[in-house]
Amino acid sequence: MTDQAVDTSGPAEAAGMQEPPGAAPPRFFGRERELKALRADIERAGLDTLAGRKTPRARVLLIAGRPGSGRSALAAALAGDLTGTGTAPADACGPETGTGALPWAVAGTGSGDYPDGVLRVGLTEPGGERVPTERTAAEILSLLGLDVPPGADQDELSEMVREALAVRRLVLVLDDAADAEQVDPLLPENPDCLVVAVATGPLTGIPDVRPCTIGGLEAGAAVRLLARLIGQVRITVDPRTAESLAEECGGQPAALALIGGWLATRPMASVADVTKQLHDLPDSGDPQPTGARPLARAFRLVHDSLPQTAARILRLLALAPAGLADAHTASALAGCSVSAAGKTLDDFVQLGLLRTDGAAHPQYGVPGCLAPMLRALLEERERPAEIQLARARMLERTVRRLQACRAVTEPEDSTARRRLAGLPSSLRFPNAEEAGVWLLLRRPALLASARLAVADGELDTLARRLVAALVRALAAHRGTEAAAPELYGLHGLVLGVAERRNLPREQAAALLNLADLDARTGRTREALTRYRAALDAGRAAGDLYATGRAMESVGSTYAELGDFHRASDWYGRALAQRLTQGERADEARLYGRLGAVHSYAGRYGEALRNWRAAAAGHRRLGDLAAQARALSEAARVQEYAGRPYEALHTCREAAELARRADDVRLQAALQLRLADTLDRLGDPAAARLHRAAADRLLGEEGPAYEIRSTSTEN
C-alpha cells in the first residue's frame, strides 16, 4: 500500500480562479525543484558511461521519503511527464495520481523517450508485509498483456519480465520498496527503460542509484494546499494562523489533507480552532520518530472527532484485504446495512481518510500511511473476540457474494438460480455481465482475502468455503485456462489448510488440481510427484475416485515422459479398480489409453486387444462415435502390424458406425483412412472414390480432422 496521492508544493490558482472547498479532488502540482533534479539525474551520464562501458540495464531513480510525504505522487507525476501521459489514472486509493494498492498501466503516446508508457506495481502490503517477487512479476506481465504460467517460480517469472522489458521503452514505478532485494530481480536489462523506485530509505546494493529525498512542503505551498481544500476565504482572514497550522502538520501532504478534509466538512470551524486543538493534542503513549508525529496527531484528531459508530467502522477497515473495501465489506465488518456503510465510506473520502475509484462498483482504499495507525487503534480499542467476529462476518459476506456471482451465470431453471432468488437483493447481481465486472474489480481484494483467511488459521472452515467459491466464480466467468494462474495459487491454499487440518480427501483433490496445472505447463516431473502424493492421500481417505484418477494421471505422466512400460502398468492398476466398481465409461477410456501406450511401445497384439475392448465398452454404452474411433485406432494398429486387409475391414466397420452416428466429419476422416489403406494395397481407383466421398461429406466444413487416440481424451 502506498501513501497519500496529494502533493502540492507549487503555485496556487491565479486570483479569481480558486475552487470552492470539495469542488474537485486535489491534483498534483508543484515539486518543481524535485522534478527538475530528477530529470537532471536522468540526463546525467552514469558510472558505466563515464568508465567507457555500455550501460547493462535500466537507470534507477530513487524517491525516498516518509509515508505521507507525497513520494508516490511525485513518482507518478514524474512518470507521467516523461511519457506524456499526465499523472496516473484514478484507482482505488488515489484521485488523479493513482497511488494505491492496485497495479496500473498507462499506454504511451508512441513518441518521446518512453513511448510504451508507464507501469506501476506496489511492493508492500497494507500491513507492512513484503509482496513476494513472483507475485509482483506476475502483475507486471499481466499489465503488459502477457500470459502468466501457473505455478511459475520467482526466477522464471523474473526472467520473463526481463525478456518482456528488453524490447520496450517504458517507465517502471516500483512503489513502496522495502529494500534492494525486492527491486533488483525486476530491473530491466535494457538501458532504454527507466525505473523509479519509491522507498523510505536507501536501496543499498543497487549500483548507480540516483536518490531524491523529499520531506514536508514549504510553508507557502502547504498553505496553498489548505486553501485548495477549504477555500481561500478562510485562509485570507487569518494567513498567519494558516501558516502555523501548516507548521503543526509538518508540511506533510497527508496530514494537511486530513486537516483540510476535517475543516471542509465543518464550515463554521476556524483555522485557529483546529490549530489550537492540534497543538494541544498530547502525543500517544507509543514512541514515534519526530517526523511521524504530525501525521499521527492529525489522524488522531480526525478519528476522535468521528461519531462512535463511524469511528468503529474506520478502525475495522484495517481488516479489509489488500486495504480495499466496498460497501458490502464495511457493512459486514460493522454489522450495519449496506446503504449506511456506503454513506459512511463516502464521508471518509470527504475527510481524506479513504480514496475511491468512482467506478460502477466503487472500491475504497486506506492510504498506506494511515494503515499502521488504523491497525494499532483497532488492536487497542476492540476486543480480540470482536475482531475475529468481524473477520468471520466479512468472510461469510464475501462467500455469499461469490456464490451469487457464479449463480448468475447458470441457466434460469437451474438449482443455483433458484437459490440465488432467495438471497437479499443487495447480494444479487442483475446479470452475468455486472457480476463479471464486479469480479474483475474485486479480484485483487478477493485473492488477498483468501490468502489472509488461510494464514489466519482460526477460521479454516470459512477459508475453505471462500476459496471454493472463488475458484468456481473465476472458472465460470473467465474459464479455467484464463484463470489458471489464480487457480494455481488457490489450490495451493486449499492444500495448506488440508495439511494443517489433516483432511486427506481435500488434500488429494488439491494435489490433483495442482498436478494437472503442472502437467499443462510442462512441469512433468513436478506433476508426477504430486500425482503420487495425491494417490497416497486418496488411499488414506478411502476415496476411490481420487485414487483411480491419481493412478490414471500417473500413467499419463509416464506416457508423456516416454516410459510406456510404467504407463501401461499404472493404466492397468487404474483399470483394475474401475472394473471392480463397474464404471463402464472409465473402463472404456482406460482400455483406449492402454491401447495407445502399447501401440507406442510396439506391442501390437496387446494394443489391438485393448482397442477392441475399448470399442466393446463404447458399444455397451451406446456411444457409436466413440466406438468408431476406437475401431479406427484398432485398424491403425493392424496396419502397423502388417495386416492391411484386416485393417481395411476394421476401418469399413468404423465408417459404418460413424454413418449411423451421423458424425459427418468422422465419416470423412474414415473415408480418407480407407483411401490411404487402398493406396497401400495397390487399388488407386477405389482410393479415389473414397477421397471423393470424403470431399462430398465435408462440403463447406473444411478439411477432415485427424482421428486421434482416445488416450488424449479426458
N, C-alpha and C positions, 0 to 999 in steps of 0.2 A: 504494500500500500504506500502511496506517496503522499506528499504533503500538500498544503494549500496551493491552489492554482493561481491565486491572485498575487500579483506583484506590480506595484505601481510606484516607480521611482522617477517617472518622467514628468513632463509638463502637464498641467491640468487643462481642462477645456478652456477655450477662449471665452472672454467675457460675453455674456448673453447666450452662451451655448450650453450652460450647465444643465444636467439632467436632474429631475426630481428624485428623491430617495426611492429605491426599489423599482425604478423605471426599467432597468435592464441589468442583467448580471454583469459584474465587473469584468473588464477585459484587460489583457496585458498591455501595459505601456511603460516606457521608461527603461531603466537599467542601461542607459546608453553607454556609460563608461565600461560596464562589464561586457556588453555586447561588442564594443569596439575592441576590447582586449582579447576576447575570444576569437574574433575574426583575424586579428593580427597574429594570434598563435597559429591559425590555420595557414596563413601565408608564409610564416617564418620557416626557414629550412630546418629539417630535422637533423638529429645526430648522424644518421646514416648518410644523408645527403652531404653534410659537411665533411664526412670521412671519405667521400667518393664512392660510397656503396649504394646499390639500388635499394630503395625502401621495400622491405619484405612484406609489410602488411599495412593496414589502415592506421591513420593517425588517431590518437586517443586524446580527447579533451576531457578534463575533469572539472565538474562544477561541484564544489564542496561547500556544505553549509548545514546548519542545524535544521531539523524538520520544522516547517513553518516559516522558513525564511524566503520561500518563493524559488527555491533551487530548481524544482521540477518545471515550474512555469518558465523560468529562464531557459532551460534546456529545450523546451517545446518551442519557445519563441525563436531561439537561435536556429533550430532545425527548420522551422517554417520560413525564416528569412533566407536561409541558404538554398532552399529548394523552390522558393517562390510560391509556396502553398499557404502562406499565412501561418496562424497558430494552429494548434492541433484541433481535431474535431471534438465536439461535445461528447462526453461519455458519462458513465455512472457517477463519476466523482469530480467532475470539473465542468465549468460552464463552457468557455471557448478555448481554454488551453489544454484540456483533455488529460490532466494528470489524474490518474486513478488506478484502480486495481486491474481494469481490463486492458489487454494489449490493443494497440490500434496501428493502423497503417494509413498513410496519406499518399495517394498517387502523385508522382512528379509531373512537371509541366512538359517534360520531354526535351528541355533545354537547360543550359547552365551547367555548373559543375556536378550537380547531383540530380540528374534528370529522372531517376527512378523513385524519388520521393523519400518518405520518412517511415521508419518502423520504430515502434516503442514497445518495450516489454518491462515489466516490473520484476525485480529480483528478490523482494522481501514480502512476506505475508503480513496481513494486518497485525497479527500477534507478535511480529518480530522474527518469525522463523524464516530461514533461507528457503527460497524456491529452488528445488532440485534443478540442476543444469539440464537434465534430459527434458524436463517439462518446459523450461524456457526455450530450449532449442526447438521443441515441437511447436511451440507457439509461433516462433519466427517462421518456421516452414509453413505453417498454416496461413500466416499473414501474407506469405509470398505465393499462396495458392498451390503449394506442393503437397503431395501425399506424404503422410507420416506413417512409416511402417509400424504396425502394432507391436509393442514389446521391445522395440529397439533400445539399446543401452545408450549411456551418455556419449561414449566415444563415437558410435555410429552416427548418432544424431548431430553431434558437433561437427563431424566431418561433412555431413550432408549440408549443414548450414554454411560451412566454409566454401563448399563447392557451389552452392547456390549464389552466394555473395561474390564469388570470384568473377562472375560475368555481369555484375550490376554495379551501378554507381548511385549510392544512396547514403542517407544518414541513419545510423542505428543508435537509438537512445536507450541506454541501459539504466533504468531508473532505480534508485534506492539500493545500490550495490553495497553489500556488507564488506567485501574485501576483494583483492585482486583475483583470488581463486574462482570467484563467480564470473568475472569479466573475461579472463584470459581464454577459456575454451570457446568463447563466442566471437573472438576478434577475427574479422575477415582478413584473409591473406591477399589483400587487394588494396593497393595504395589509393585507388580511386574512390574508396569508401571512407566515410568519416564516422568515428564512434564518439558519442557524447555520453559520458558516464556521470551519474549523479550519486553522490555518497556523502557521508558525514565527515569522513577524514580522508587521508591519502590512500592511494592504491599502490602500496609498496610491492614491488616485484614486476610491474609492467614498465618497460623502458620507455623513455621519452614522452611521459605523460605531461600534458600541459594543464596545470591546475589553475582554477579561478575560484578563490574563496570569497563567499558573499556573507554579509551579515544583515543587520537591520537597515531599513531605508533611512535616508537623510530626513531631517525634520520637515523640510518643505514638502518632500514627496509624500511622507506619511500623512501630513495634514491634507494634502490634495486627495489622498485615498479616502480619508474620513469624509471629506466634502462630497466625494462621489457617492458614498454610501448613505449619507444622512442629509445631503443638501448643503449648498454653500451658505445659506442664510444663517444656519445655526453655528457655522464656523465664523462668519463675519462678525457676529455680535460679540464674540469673545475669542479672538485669534490666539491670544497668549495661553489661555486655558487649553485650547486645542493642541498647541504645541506641548503643553505639559502632559496631556493625555497621550500624545504620540510617544513622549519620552517614557511614560509609565508602561506603555506597551513595548518598549524596547525597539521601536521601529519595525517590529516583525509583522509582515503582511497578514499572517494567520491571526495573531492577536488583534490587530486592527480590524480585520474583517469581523471577528466575533463581537467586539465592542461596537463597531459600526452597525452590525445587524441588530444588536440589542437596542441601540438608540433609534434605529429606523422603525422599530416596532413600538416605540414609546415616544410619540411626537411631543409630548408635554415635558419630557425629561430634558434637562440641560446638560451640556458638555461638562460643566463644572460639577454637577451632581455625580456623574459617573466617574469623573476623575478622582473625586474625593473618596467614593466607595472603593475604587480600585486601589488607591493609595493606602486606605485604612485596612484593607483586607490582609489578615495575617497570613504568613506563609504556612503551608501544610506541614505536618509533622515529618514527612519524608524529606531527607536531604536531597537537594536538587542543585545542579550546576547553575551558576548565576544567569547564564544565557537562556535557560529553560524556564525561569521563574515568570517572566511577563506572560507567556502563553498560558502557563498553568494557572496563574491568577485570573486572567481574562476568562478562561474556561470555567473556573470555579464560580466566578461572578455570574456568568450566564446560566450555568447549571442550577445554582442555588436560587435563582430568581424564577425558575420554572415552577408551574403548579406541580404538586406532588405526583400526580398520575403521569404527567408528561415527563418529569424528571426520571421516573422509573422506566418508562418506555425508552428514553435515551440511553440509560445505563444498560438495559437489556440488549440494545443494538450491538453491544460488544460481542454478543454471541452469534451475530449474523455471519454466515460463512462467506469467506473472502471479503468481509467488510461490506457486502452488498445485501440490501434488504429491499423488499417491496411491501405493499400494504398488507399482504397475507402474512409475510414473515413477522412484521411488527404486531399484527393482530394476534397471531399465535403466541408470540413471546409474552405479550402483556395480558392476554386473555380478554381482549376487548373486541368490538366489532371492526370489520374491515374498513368501513367508512370513517369511523373515528380514528383508526390508526393512520389512514391515508391523510386525513386533515392534519394530524399531529406531525407527520413526516414533512408535509408542506410547510408547516410552521417552523420546523427545524431548519429547512432550507433558507427561509427568510432570516433566521438568526445566524446563518453562517455555520451551523453545526453539521449540516449534511450538504452533499452535492447531488444533483439529479440529472438524468439524461433527457427528460422530457419526451420519452418515446411513448408509443401506444400502450405499452406495459411498463410504466416508469419504474426505474430502479433508483435506489438512494444509496449513496456511498458515504461512509465515515472517512473524512480526511485522515491520512496516515499519521499526521502529527497529533491527532486527537485520540486515536485508537488506544494507546497505552494508558492514557488518563481515564478513558471510559472503563477499561477493564479494571483498573485499580479501584475506581469508585464502585463498580459492580461487586467486587470481592469484599469491599469494606462495608457496604450498606445492605447487601442482600445475603440471606442465609444460603448455605450450600444446597439445602433441600429445595429451596425456591428456584435456585439457578438450574438445578437438574430438572425440575418440573417444567420450567420454561423451555429448556432444551427438548424435552420429550414432546411438549405441545408443538414446537416448531417442526420437529421431525415428522410427527403424525400429520400435520397440515401439509407438509411437503409430499408425503406419500399419497395423500388423497388427491392433491393437485396432479401428481404424475399419473395416477390411475385414471383421472378424468381426461388427461392429455392423451393417453393411449386409447381409452374407450371411445373417444370421439372419432377415431379412425375406423372403428368396427362397423359392420353393416347395421342398418336400422333395427332389424329384428333380432340382433344378437343379444346374448345374456349380458354382455358388458354394457351395451347401450341401455338396457332396462335398468341395470344398476346405476348407471350414470344419471338417469332421470330421477332417481331417489336422492341424489345429492343436493345440498343447498345451491341456489342459483349462483351465489358468489364463487363457488368452487368450479362451476362448469364453464366450458368454452362454447361459444356459439357455433363453431365449425372447426374442421381439421386444420384449415389454414391459420386461424388465430392461435390454435394450440401449438402449431409448428413454430410460429413467430415467438410465442412465449418461451418455448423450449430452447430456441436458439439464443434468445436474450439472456435467459437464466442459466444456460449451460455451465458457465464458469462457477456460479454460485452453487448449482446443484452438485457438480463434481466435488467442489470443496466441502459441501455438506456431507457427502458420502465419506470422504476421507476423514473428516473430523469425527463423524459418528463412530466409525470403526476404531479410530485412535482412542476415543473416549473410554471404550471398554466396559462401560456400565449400562449401556443401552443397546446391547447386541441384537436383541430381537427386533427393535425398531430399525437398527442399522441394516440388518438383513432384508427387512421389508423395503427399506428405502433403496438399497442397491438393486433389488429385484425389480422394483417399479421403474427405476431409472433405466435399467437395461431394456425393459420392454418398451418404454416410451421412445428411447433412441432408435431401437430397431424398427418400430412402427413408423416413425417419421423420417428417419434418414436412411434406413436399410442397414443390414449388418456389415456390408462392405464399407460403406462410407463412415460408419460409426466405429469401425474396428479398433482404432487407437484408444478411444474412450472405453470401449467394452473390455479391452485387454486389462486396463487398469482396474475396472470394476470387478472383473473376475478375480483379479489378484486380491482385492479387498475381501471378497467372499471367502477366498481360500484362507486368508489370515484369521477371519472370525471362526471359520470351521475348525481350524487347527487349535485355536485358543479354547474353543468350547467343546472340543473332541466330538465333532459331528462328522463321522466318516462319509455319510451319504452326500452331504453338501460338499465335503472335501473332494470326493470323487467327481462330482459334477463340475466343480470349478477347475479341477485339473484337466478334465476332458476339454472344457471350453478353451482353456489356455493352450493346451497342446494343439488343438485344431488351428488356432491362430498362429502358433509357432510353425506348424507344418505349412500353412498357407503362405507364410513369408519366407520359406526356405530354410528355417532353423530346424532341420530334420532331426538332428541328434538330440536337441533340446526337447523336441516333441516326443521322441521315443522315450526319454527319461520320464516325462510327465505322464505319458500313457501308461507306463508300467507302474508308476506311483498311483495312478487312478485305479488300476486293477487291484492293487493291494487295498486301497481304501474301499473299493466296491465290495471286495471279499469280506472286509471287516464289518461292513454294514449289512452284508447279506443281500445286496442289491444285484439281482441277476441282470437287469438291463445294463447297469453300469459296467459289470464285469464283461458281459458279452460285447458291449460297444468298445470297451478298452482292448479286449483281445483282437477284435476285428481291426481296430485302429493300429495296434502294434503290427499286425500283419501287413497293413497298407504301408506303414512306415518302412518296414523291411523291404517291401517291394520297391518303394521309392529309392531305397539305398542299393537296389540291385541284388539283394540277398534273397533269392527266390526260394531257397530251401527253408529258411526260417519263416519267410512269409507264408508258405503253404502250411507249415506246421501250426502257426498261430491262427490262420484261417480255419484249419481243421479243428482246433480247440473251440473256436467260436461256433463252428457249425455243429459240433457235438452238443454244445449247450443248447443251441436253438432247436435241435432235433428233439431233445428231452422236453422242451417247452411247447412243441407243436406250433411254432411261429413260421408259417409256411412262406410268407413273403421274405422274411430274413433268410430262411433256408435257401430259397431260390437265388437270392442275391449272393450269398456266400458260395454256393456252387459255382456261380459265374466268376467270382473272384478267384476261386481255386483253379478254374479252367484257364483264366488269364495267366496266372503265375506259372502254371505248368506249361503253358504254351511258350512263355518267355524262356523257360528253362529247357525247352526242347523235349519235354516228357509228353509226347503227343498222345499216347494211349490214355494216360491219366487225364490230360486236358480234354480229350473227346468225351470220356465218361462223365466228367463234371459238367461240360456244356450240355450234354444230353439230359443230365439230371436237372440242370437249371431250366431247360426247356420244359421238362415234365412238370416241374414245380409251377412255372408260369401257366401251363395248361390247366392245372388243377385250380389255379386262382382265376382262370378265365381271362387272363391278360394276353390277348392274341399278339399284340405288337411286341411285347417283351419276349414272348415265345419265339416270334420270328427273328428277333435279334440274336437270341441265344443259338438258334439253329444256324443262323448266318455265321456266327463265330465257330460253330462246330464244322461248318463247311470250310472255313478258312484253315482250321487245324488239319482237316483231311487233305487239303491241298499241300500244306507244309509236309505232311507225312507221305506225300507221293501217291495219293489215291484220288486222282482228278474226277473219275466217273462217279465215285461216291459223293465227292464234293458237289458235283453238278446236281445229283439227285436231291441232296440235302438243301441246296440253295433254292431249287424249284419248290420244295416243300415250304421253305421260309417265305418265298414270294407269294404263294397261295395264301398263307396265313396273313401276310401284310395286306393282300387284297381284301380278305374277309374283315380285317380290322379297319378298312377304309383309310389307311395311312398312305397317302399318295407319295409323299417324299420317300418313305421307307420302301415302297414298291419300286420307285425309280432307282434307288440305290441298289436294290437287289437285282434289278434288270441289268444294271451296269456290271455287277459282280458276275452275273451269268455270262455277259458278253466277254468279260476278261477270261473266264474259265474256258469258254468255247474257243476263243482265240488260241489259248494254250493247247487245246485238243485238236487244232487244225481245222476248224469249221468257221471261217471268217464270214460266210454268208449268214449263218444263224446268228453270229455275234452282231452283225449289222442290224438284223431285225430287232434284237433285244435293245440295242442302243437307240434305235428309232422309237421303240416303245417307251424307253425312259424319257426321251425328248417330248413325246406326246403327253406323258404323265406330268412332267414338270411344267410345261407351258410357260407361263409368265413367272413361275415361282423361283427361277434361278437354278443354279447347279445343284445336283443331289449332294447331300452330306455324306461323309464317310461314316459307315457303321462302326461304332466303337465298342470295345469290350465293356460289358456291364461292370467290370471292376472299377470303372471310373464313375459309376453312378452311386449316389448316396441312398 
